Amino acid sequence: MMDVVFDTIIDSVKLLPFLFLTYLAMEYLEHKTSARTKKFVKDSGKAGPVIGALLGAVPQCGFSTAASNLYAGKVITMGTLIAIFMSTSDEMIPVFLSEQVDVLVLVKLILIKVFIGLIMGVAIDLIVRRSKKSYNMVEKIGHVCDHDHCGCETSIFKSALRHTITIFAFIVVISFALNTLIHFVGEETLGNLILNKPVIGPLIAGIIGLIPNCASSVVLTQLYIEGVLGLGSLMAGLLAGSGVGILVLFRENDDMKDNFRILAILYVSGVAWGIIIDALSKIIL
C-alpha cells in the first residue's frame, strides 16, 4: 500500500505544472472572448446548433453555465443548448494535456464531440421547431461561482490556481482509488469489468457524466487514460455531461418537465453514440 500511496503522489505532482499552464491559457481565453462568444450564440438564429457546437468545443470553463442562462431566458433554442452541452469537454482537455496524451487523439475526440453536438442540435431543433424569442434577459451568472468554475475572479492567475488545485485534488483521490483497486483486483480484471461489456460500459459512464460537477469528467478521463474505460464509454459520459451547466439549468429554468426532457436527451443520446463509437473505435483511433 505504501507503494500505491507513493506512486499516486509522484504521478499526480508531475501533472501540476501542465494543469496550471493549461488553466492559465483557458482563463485568458475566457476573459478575452467570453462576451463575444455569448453574443455569437445569441445572434446565431437558425444556425444556433452549428455555432453552439463549434464554440462549445473551445475550452471556456463557464460557457455551459452561460448557455443554461441563455436558454432559461428563451434567448437560444433547445437544439443550441444541447449542441453546446454535448460539444463541451469540461475537464477532459486539461487532464489529457497534463497527462501528455497524444494531441492528435485529443483533437479527434474534440471533433467527434463537435460533430455529434451539431447533428443532435440540428435534429432537435427540427423536431421541436422552437421559435427564437427575444427577451430582455438579465443573466444571473454571478452566483455560479459558488460552485465548480466560471472564471469569476478578476485575476486569471488566481482563477487558474483555484482550478488547478481543485482538479489536482480530484485527480489525487481518483488515482489513489484506482491504484488501490488495481493493486488488489488487478488491472486486467478491472478493465474487463467494463471493456468487455460494450453496452454496460456506456450505460454506466453516461450516469457518471450526468453528475453536475467537474469531477465526473475527471473520473471518466482518468479511467480512459488508465485503460479501464473504452473509447465508447468515455464518449458516452462526456457527451452526457455538461459540467455544472445542467445544475444551472435546473436552477434558472422554471419548466421542470423541460429540464428533465433535456437531461433524458443528453443521457440517451450520449449512451447511443457511445455504443456506436465502441463499434467503430478501431476505425476512429
C-alpha positions in Angstrom: 0.0 0.0 0.0 2.9 2.3 0.6 3.9 1.9 -3.0 0.4 2.8 -4.1 0.4 6.0 -2.0 3.9 6.9 -3.2 3.2 6.3 -6.8 -0.1 8.2 -6.6 1.6 11.3 -5.1 4.5 11.2 -7.5 2.4 10.8 -10.6 -0.1 13.5 -9.6 2.6 16.1 -8.6 4.1 15.7 -12.1 0.8 17.0 -13.6 0.7 20.2 -11.6 2.7 22.5 -14.0 0.8 21.2 -17.0 -2.5 21.7 -15.3 -1.7 25.2 -14.2 -0.4 26.3 -17.6 -3.5 24.8 -19.3 -5.9 26.6 -17.0 -4.0 29.8 -17.3 -4.5 29.7 -21.1 -8.1 28.8 -20.7 -8.7 31.7 -18.2 -7.0 34.1 -20.6 -9.2 32.8 -23.5 -12.3 33.1 -21.2 -11.6 36.7 -20.2 -10.8 37.8 -23.8 -13.6 36.1 -25.7 -16.5 35.4 -23.2 -18.6 38.4 -24.1 -18.1 37.9 -27.9 -18.8 34.2 -27.6 -22.2 34.7 -25.9 -23.1 37.4 -28.5 -22.3 35.0 -31.3 -24.7 32.4 -29.7 -27.4 35.0 -29.1 -27.3 36.3 -32.6 -26.9 32.9 -34.3 -30.6 32.3 -35.1 -31.3 29.1 -37.0 -27.6 28.4 -37.2 -27.5 28.2 -33.4 -26.7 24.5 -33.1 -23.9 24.8 -35.6 -22.4 27.9 -33.8 -23.1 26.4 -30.4 -21.3 23.1 -31.2 -18.2 24.9 -32.6 -18.0 27.4 -29.7 -18.7 24.7 -27.1 -15.5 22.9 -28.1 -13.4 26.0 -27.2 -12.0 25.4 -23.7 -14.0 28.1 -21.8 -14.9 26.9 -18.4 -18.1 28.9 -17.9 -19.7 28.5 -21.3 -22.1 25.7 -20.5 -23.4 27.8 -17.5 -23.9 30.8 -19.7 -25.8 28.6 -22.2 -28.1 27.4 -19.5 -28.9 31.0 -18.6 -29.5 32.0 -22.2 -31.8 29.0 -22.7 -33.7 29.8 -19.5 -34.3 33.3 -20.8 -35.6 31.9 -24.2 -32.7 33.5 -26.0 -31.4 30.3 -27.6 -33.2 27.1 -28.7 -33.1 23.7 -27.1 -31.1 22.4 -30.1 -28.4 25.1 -29.5 -28.3 24.3 -25.8 -27.9 20.5 -26.5 -25.2 21.2 -29.1 -23.2 23.2 -26.6 -23.7 20.7 -23.8 -22.6 17.8 -25.9 -19.6 19.5 -27.5 -18.2 20.9 -24.3 -15.5 18.8 -22.8 -15.3 20.2 -19.3 -12.1 18.9 -17.7 -11.1 16.5 -20.5 -8.8 18.9 -22.3 -6.7 20.0 -19.3 -6.5 16.4 -17.9 -5.4 15.0 -21.3 -2.8 17.7 -21.8 -1.4 17.3 -18.3 -1.1 13.5 -18.9 0.6 14.3 -22.2 -1.7 12.2 -24.2 -1.2 12.3 -28.0 -2.5 15.6 -29.2 -3.9 14.0 -32.3 -6.1 11.7 -30.2 -7.4 14.8 -28.2 -8.2 16.7 -31.5 -10.1 13.7 -32.8 -12.2 13.4 -29.7 -13.0 17.1 -29.7 -14.0 16.9 -33.4 -16.2 13.9 -32.7 -18.0 15.7 -29.9 -18.5 18.8 -32.1 -19.9 16.7 -34.9 -22.3 14.8 -32.6 -23.3 18.0 -30.9 -24.0 19.7 -34.2 -26.0 16.7 -35.5 -28.1 16.3 -32.4 -28.7 20.1 -32.0 -29.9 20.5 -35.6 -32.1 17.3 -35.3 -33.7 18.5 -32.1 -34.5 22.0 -33.4 -36.1 20.4 -36.5 -38.2 18.2 -34.3 -39.1 20.8 -31.7 -39.4 23.7 -34.2 -39.0 26.1 -31.3 -39.1 29.7 -32.4 -36.4 32.1 -31.3 -37.8 34.7 -28.9 -36.0 37.8 -27.8 -36.3 38.6 -24.1 -34.6 41.4 -22.1 -32.7 39.0 -20.0 -30.5 39.8 -17.1 -28.1 37.0 -16.9 -27.8 35.5 -13.5 -24.3 34.0 -13.7 -22.5 35.5 -10.7 -23.7 33.1 -8.1 -22.5 30.2 -10.2 -19.0 31.0 -8.8 -20.1 29.3 -5.6 -20.0 26.0 -7.5 -17.2 24.5 -9.6 -16.0 27.0 -12.1 -16.9 30.1 -14.0 -13.9 32.3 -14.1 -15.3 34.9 -11.8 -12.1 36.2 -10.3 -10.6 39.3 -11.8 -7.1 37.8 -11.7 -6.6 35.0 -14.3 -3.7 33.7 -12.2 -5.9 33.3 -9.1 -8.6 31.7 -11.1 -6.2 29.3 -12.8 -4.6 28.4 -9.5 -8.0 27.7 -7.9 -9.0 25.4 -10.8 -5.6 23.7 -10.7 -5.9 22.9 -7.0 -9.5 21.7 -7.3 -8.8 19.4 -10.3 -5.4 18.3 -8.8 -7.3 17.2 -5.6 -9.8 15.2 -7.7 -7.0 13.5 -9.6 -5.2 12.5 -6.4 -8.3 11.0 -4.9 -9.4 9.2 -8.1 -5.8 8.0 -8.9 -5.4 6.7 -5.3 -8.8 4.8 -5.5 -7.9 3.4 -8.9 -4.4 2.4 -8.0 -5.7 0.7 -4.9 -8.3 -1.2 -6.9 -5.7 -2.3 -9.4 -3.4 -3.3 -6.5 -6.0 -5.7 -5.0 -8.1 -6.7 -8.1 -5.6 -6.5 -10.9 -5.6 -4.1 -13.9 -6.7 -6.8 -16.4 -9.6 -7.9 -14.2 -10.7 -4.3 -13.5 -10.6 -3.4 -17.2 -12.6 -6.4 -18.2 -15.4 -5.4 -15.9 -16.3 -2.6 -18.4 -14.1 -3.0 -21.5 -15.7 -6.4 -22.4 -19.2 -5.1 -21.9 -19.8 -2.7 -24.8 -23.4 -1.7 -23.8 -22.9 -1.8 -20.0 -19.9 0.5 -20.2 -21.6 3.4 -21.9 -24.7 3.0 -19.7 -22.6 3.3 -16.6 -20.4 6.1 -18.0 -23.5 8.1 -19.1 -24.7 8.1 -15.5 -21.3 9.3 -14.2 -21.3 12.0 -16.9 -24.7 13.4 -15.7 -23.2 14.3 -12.3 -23.2 18.1 -12.3 -19.6 18.5 -11.2 -16.3 18.7 -12.9 -15.2 15.6 -11.0 -17.3 13.4 -13.4 -15.2 14.3 -16.5 -12.0 13.9 -14.5 -13.1 10.4 -13.4 -14.0 9.4 -16.9 -10.9 10.8 -18.5 -8.6 9.2 -15.9 -10.3 5.9 -16.3 -9.8 6.1 -20.0 -6.2 7.0 -19.7 -5.6 4.1 -17.3 -7.3 1.7 -19.8 -10.3 0.9 -17.6 -12.8 2.6 -19.9 -13.1 2.1 -23.7 -13.5 5.0 -26.1 -17.2 4.5 -26.5 -17.7 4.6 -22.7 -15.6 7.7 -22.4 -17.5 9.5 -25.1 -20.9 8.4 -23.7 -20.0 10.0 -20.3 -18.5 13.2 -21.8 -21.5 13.6 -24.3 -24.0 13.2 -21.4 -22.1 15.6 -19.2 -22.2 19.3 -19.2 -20.2 20.2 -16.0 -22.3 22.5 -13.8 -24.4 23.6 -16.9 -27.2 21.2 -16.1 -27.2 22.3 -12.4 -27.7 25.9 -13.5 -30.4 24.9 -16.0 -32.4 23.3 -13.2 -31.9 26.4 -11.0 -32.8 29.0 -13.7 -35.4 27.3 -15.9 -38.8 27.1 -14.2 -40.1 24.4 -16.5 -39.0 21.2 -14.7 -40.5 19.0 -17.4 -38.4 20.7 -19.9 -35.3 20.3 -17.7 -35.8 16.6 -17.3 -36.5 16.2 -21.0 -33.1 17.8 -21.7 -31.5 15.5 -19.1 -33.0 12.5 -20.8 -31.9 13.6 -24.3 -28.3 14.0 -23.0 -28.2 10.6 -21.4 -30.0 8.6 -24.1 -28.1 10.2 -27.0 -24.8 10.1 -25.1 -25.2 6.3 -24.4 -26.4 5.6 -28.0 -23.5 7.4 -29.6 -21.1 5.7 -27.1 -22.3 2.3 -28.2 -21.8 3.4 -31.9 -18.4 4.7 -31.2 -17.5 1.5 -29.3 -18.3 -0.4 -32.5 -16.2 1.9 -34.6 -13.3 2.6 -32.2 -10.7 0.8 -34.2 -11.5 2.9 -37.2 -11.7 6.2 -35.3 -8.4 6.0 -33.4 
